């Protein structure tokens, strides 16, 4: 099953981890500017 997973470069994973640790990216409930 591992072959079907996309290969993500190390710099992308490091960037995502740094963003998540800094709460730049938040996954879950959020409100857009339009209020949706």
C-alpha distance matrix in Angstrom:
0.0 3.8 5.4 5.7 7.3 10.9 12.7 15.7 18.7 20.3 23.4 21.7 20.1 23.5 25.3 23.3 23.9 27.5 27.9 26.5 28.7 31.6 30.9 31.0 27.9 27.9 25.2 26.7 30.1 32.3 35.3 35.8 39.2 39.9 39.6 36.6
3.8 0.0 3.8 5.4 5.4 8.6 9.5 12.4 15.3 16.7 19.9 18.5 16.9 20.2 22.2 20.6 21.1 24.7 25.4 24.2 26.2 29.2 28.8 28.8 26.0 26.4 24.1 26.1 29.6 31.5 34.6 35.0 38.3 39.3 39.1 36.3
5.4 3.8 0.0 3.8 5.5 7.7 8.8 12.4 15.1 17.2 20.3 18.9 18.0 21.4 23.2 21.8 22.9 26.2 26.8 26.0 28.3 31.0 30.6 30.2 27.4 28.1 25.8 27.9 31.3 32.9 35.8 35.8 39.0 39.8 39.9 37.2
5.7 5.4 3.8 0.0 3.8 6.4 9.1 12.3 15.6 18.0 20.6 18.5 17.8 21.5 22.7 20.9 22.3 25.7 25.7 24.9 27.5 30.0 29.2 28.7 25.6 26.0 23.5 25.4 28.6 30.2 32.9 32.9 36.1 36.7 36.8 33.9
7.3 5.4 5.5 3.8 0.0 3.8 6.4 9.0 12.5 14.7 17.2 15.1 14.1 17.8 19.0 17.2 18.5 21.9 22.0 21.1 23.8 26.2 25.6 25.1 22.1 22.7 20.4 22.6 25.9 27.5 30.3 30.3 33.5 34.5 34.5 31.8
10.9 8.6 7.7 6.4 3.8 0.0 3.8 6.2 9.7 12.5 14.5 12.3 12.2 15.9 16.7 15.3 17.2 20.3 20.2 20.0 22.8 24.9 24.4 23.4 20.7 21.8 20.0 22.6 25.8 26.8 29.4 29.1 32.0 33.1 33.5 31.0
12.7 9.5 8.8 9.1 6.4 3.8 0.0 3.8 6.5 9.3 11.8 10.4 10.4 13.7 15.0 14.4 16.0 18.9 19.4 19.6 21.9 24.1 24.2 23.2 20.9 22.5 21.2 24.2 27.5 28.3 31.0 30.7 33.4 34.9 35.4 33.2
15.7 12.4 12.4 12.3 9.0 6.2 3.8 0.0 3.8 6.5 8.4 6.6 6.9 10.2 11.2 10.8 12.7 15.3 15.9 16.4 18.6 20.6 20.9 19.8 17.8 19.8 18.9 22.2 25.5 26.0 28.7 28.3 30.9 32.6 33.2 31.3
18.7 15.3 15.1 15.6 12.5 9.7 6.5 3.8 0.0 3.8 5.5 5.5 6.7 8.8 10.1 11.1 12.7 14.6 15.8 16.9 18.6 20.4 21.4 20.1 18.7 21.2 21.0 24.5 27.7 27.9 30.5 30.0 32.2 34.3 35.0 33.5
20.3 16.7 17.2 18.0 14.7 12.5 9.3 6.5 3.8 0.0 3.8 5.4 5.2 6.1 8.5 9.9 10.5 12.2 14.2 15.3 16.3 18.3 19.8 19.0 18.1 20.6 20.8 24.4 27.7 27.9 30.7 30.5 32.7 35.1 35.5 34.2
23.4 19.9 20.3 20.6 17.2 14.5 11.8 8.4 5.5 3.8 0.0 3.8 5.5 5.0 6.0 8.6 9.8 10.4 12.2 14.1 15.2 16.4 18.1 16.8 16.4 19.4 20.2 23.9 26.9 26.6 29.1 28.6 30.6 33.1 33.8 32.8
21.7 18.5 18.9 18.5 15.1 12.3 10.4 6.6 5.5 5.4 3.8 0.0 3.8 5.4 5.0 6.1 8.5 9.8 10.5 12.2 14.1 15.3 16.3 14.8 13.7 16.6 17.0 20.7 23.7 23.5 25.9 25.4 27.5 29.9 30.5 29.3
20.1 16.9 18.0 17.8 14.1 12.2 10.4 6.9 6.7 5.2 5.5 3.8 0.0 3.8 5.4 5.1 6.0 8.5 9.8 10.4 12.1 14.1 15.0 14.4 13.1 15.4 15.6 19.2 22.5 22.8 25.7 25.7 28.1 30.5 30.7 29.4
23.5 20.2 21.4 21.5 17.8 15.9 13.7 10.2 8.8 6.1 5.0 5.4 3.8 0.0 3.8 5.5 5.1 6.1 8.6 9.8 10.5 12.3 14.1 13.6 13.3 15.9 17.0 20.6 23.7 23.7 26.5 26.6 28.7 31.5 31.7 30.8
25.3 22.2 23.2 22.7 19.0 16.7 15.0 11.2 10.1 8.5 6.0 5.0 5.4 3.8 0.0 3.8 5.4 5.2 6.2 8.6 9.9 10.6 12.2 10.8 10.8 14.0 15.4 19.2 21.9 21.4 23.9 23.6 25.5 28.3 28.8 28.1
23.3 20.6 21.8 20.9 17.2 15.3 14.4 10.8 11.1 9.9 8.6 6.1 5.1 5.5 3.8 0.0 3.8 5.4 5.1 6.1 8.5 9.8 10.3 9.3 8.2 10.9 11.9 15.6 18.6 18.4 21.1 21.2 23.5 26.1 26.3 25.3
23.9 21.1 22.9 22.3 18.5 17.2 16.0 12.7 12.7 10.5 9.8 8.5 6.0 5.1 5.4 3.8 0.0 3.8 5.4 5.1 6.0 8.5 9.7 10.0 9.5 11.5 12.7 16.2 19.3 19.5 22.6 23.2 25.6 28.3 28.0 27.2
27.5 24.7 26.2 25.7 21.9 20.3 18.9 15.3 14.6 12.2 10.4 9.8 8.5 6.1 5.2 5.4 3.8 0.0 3.8 5.5 5.1 6.2 8.5 8.5 9.4 12.0 14.2 17.7 20.3 19.9 22.6 23.1 24.9 28.0 27.9 27.6
27.9 25.4 26.8 25.7 22.0 20.2 19.4 15.9 15.8 14.2 12.2 10.5 9.8 8.6 6.2 5.1 5.4 3.8 0.0 3.8 5.5 5.1 6.1 5.0 5.8 8.9 11.4 14.9 17.2 16.5 19.0 19.3 21.2 24.2 24.2 23.9
26.5 24.2 26.0 24.9 21.1 20.0 19.6 16.4 16.9 15.3 14.1 12.2 10.4 9.8 8.6 6.1 5.1 5.5 3.8 0.0 3.8 5.4 4.9 6.0 5.5 6.9 9.0 12.4 15.0 15.0 18.1 19.1 21.4 24.2 23.7 23.1
28.7 26.2 28.3 27.5 23.8 22.8 21.9 18.6 18.6 16.3 15.2 14.1 12.1 10.5 9.9 8.5 6.0 5.1 5.5 3.8 0.0 3.8 5.4 7.7 8.6 9.8 12.2 15.1 17.6 17.6 20.5 21.8 23.8 26.9 26.2 26.0
31.6 29.2 31.0 30.0 26.2 24.9 24.1 20.6 20.4 18.3 16.4 15.3 14.1 12.3 10.6 9.8 8.5 6.2 5.1 5.4 3.8 0.0 3.8 5.4 7.9 9.6 12.8 15.7 17.5 16.7 19.1 20.1 21.6 25.0 24.5 24.8
30.9 28.8 30.6 29.2 25.6 24.4 24.2 20.9 21.4 19.8 18.1 16.3 15.0 14.1 12.2 10.3 9.7 8.5 6.1 4.9 5.4 3.8 0.0 3.8 5.4 6.1 9.6 12.1 13.7 12.9 15.5 16.8 18.6 21.8 21.0 21.2
31.0 28.8 30.2 28.7 25.1 23.4 23.2 19.8 20.1 19.0 16.8 14.8 14.4 13.6 10.8 9.3 10.0 8.5 5.0 6.0 7.7 5.4 3.8 0.0 3.8 6.4 9.9 12.8 14.2 12.7 14.7 15.1 16.7 20.0 19.8 20.0
27.9 26.0 27.4 25.6 22.1 20.7 20.9 17.8 18.7 18.1 16.4 13.7 13.1 13.3 10.8 8.2 9.5 9.4 5.8 5.5 8.6 7.9 5.4 3.8 0.0 3.8 6.6 9.8 11.7 10.7 13.3 13.8 16.1 18.9 18.7 18.2
27.9 26.4 28.1 26.0 22.7 21.8 22.5 19.8 21.2 20.6 19.4 16.6 15.4 15.9 14.0 10.9 11.5 12.0 8.9 6.9 9.8 9.6 6.1 6.4 3.8 0.0 3.8 6.4 8.4 8.1 11.4 12.8 15.6 18.1 17.1 16.4
25.2 24.1 25.8 23.5 20.4 20.0 21.2 18.9 21.0 20.8 20.2 17.0 15.6 17.0 15.4 11.9 12.7 14.2 11.4 9.0 12.2 12.8 9.6 9.9 6.6 3.8 0.0 3.8 6.9 8.1 11.6 13.2 16.6 18.4 17.2 15.7
26.7 26.1 27.9 25.4 22.6 22.6 24.2 22.2 24.5 24.4 23.9 20.7 19.2 20.6 19.2 15.6 16.2 17.7 14.9 12.4 15.1 15.7 12.1 12.8 9.8 6.4 3.8 0.0 3.8 6.4 10.1 12.4 16.0 17.3 15.5 13.7
30.1 29.6 31.3 28.6 25.9 25.8 27.5 25.5 27.7 27.7 26.9 23.7 22.5 23.7 21.9 18.6 19.3 20.3 17.2 15.0 17.6 17.5 13.7 14.2 11.7 8.4 6.9 3.8 0.0 3.7 7.1 10.0 13.5 14.5 12.2 10.7
32.3 31.5 32.9 30.2 27.5 26.8 28.3 26.0 27.9 27.9 26.6 23.5 22.8 23.7 21.4 18.4 19.5 19.9 16.5 15.0 17.6 16.7 12.9 12.7 10.7 8.1 8.1 6.4 3.7 0.0 3.8 6.6 9.9 11.5 9.5 8.8
35.3 34.6 35.8 32.9 30.3 29.4 31.0 28.7 30.5 30.7 29.1 25.9 25.7 26.5 23.9 21.1 22.6 22.6 19.0 18.1 20.5 19.1 15.5 14.7 13.3 11.4 11.6 10.1 7.1 3.8 0.0 3.8 6.6 8.0 5.9 6.1
35.8 35.0 35.8 32.9 30.3 29.1 30.7 28.3 30.0 30.5 28.6 25.4 25.7 26.6 23.6 21.2 23.2 23.1 19.3 19.1 21.8 20.1 16.8 15.1 13.8 12.8 13.2 12.4 10.0 6.6 3.8 0.0 3.8 5.3 5.2 5.7
39.2 38.3 39.0 36.1 33.5 32.0 33.4 30.9 32.2 32.7 30.6 27.5 28.1 28.7 25.5 23.5 25.6 24.9 21.2 21.4 23.8 21.6 18.6 16.7 16.1 15.6 16.6 16.0 13.5 9.9 6.6 3.8 0.0 3.8 5.3 7.6
39.9 39.3 39.8 36.7 34.5 33.1 34.9 32.6 34.3 35.1 33.1 29.9 30.5 31.5 28.3 26.1 28.3 28.0 24.2 24.2 26.9 25.0 21.8 20.0 18.9 18.1 18.4 17.3 14.5 11.5 8.0 5.3 3.8 0.0 3.8 5.6
39.6 39.1 39.9 36.8 34.5 33.5 35.4 33.2 35.0 35.5 33.8 30.5 30.7 31.7 28.8 26.3 28.0 27.9 24.2 23.7 26.2 24.5 21.0 19.8 18.7 17.1 17.2 15.5 12.2 9.5 5.9 5.2 5.3 3.8 0.0 3.8
36.6 36.3 37.2 33.9 31.8 31.0 33.2 31.3 33.5 34.2 32.8 29.3 29.4 30.8 28.1 25.3 27.2 27.6 23.9 23.1 26.0 24.8 21.2 20.0 18.2 16.4 15.7 13.7 10.7 8.8 6.1 5.7 7.6 5.6 3.8 0.0
